[in-house]
């Protein structure tokens, strides 16, 4: 689940909450995700006209090593452009190769100028990443979001 609220987009965020597109979590993410095993930082850009595309790169710190990865993906219903910086905690990563894959979440974003948000992403290998985001730009998005992380080799 993800949402970004800008200083100027509070009313729009209220509409998203009211429409049921974005819901506040009832339980803190740390309570259900388990023990942290790694850390990620990433930068990405999103450009959207109906269907959106996201691209960027990041680093994974895991087992006292740092690994670089590429970010790609999209959003089903979005319009605008935004730049994103994120940091997060990695859970349930038992083997490095399990990090690669498609991560999904339900997302809502209302950014006009600058915004803050967060998400819990998960892939089919059971890896979960709780991220906190800072965005800049002008973008409105709601719906399913998918990101693919691919380790650089």
Buried (B, 14 or more C-beta within 10 A) or exposed (E): BBBBBBEBBEEBBEBBBEEEBBEEEEEEBEEEBEEBBBBBBBEBBBBBEEEBBBBBBBBBBBEEEEBEBBBBBBBBBBBBBBBBBBBBBBBBBEEBEBBBBBBBBBBBBBBBEBBBBBBBBBBEBEBBBBBEBBBBBBBBBBBEBBBBBBEEE
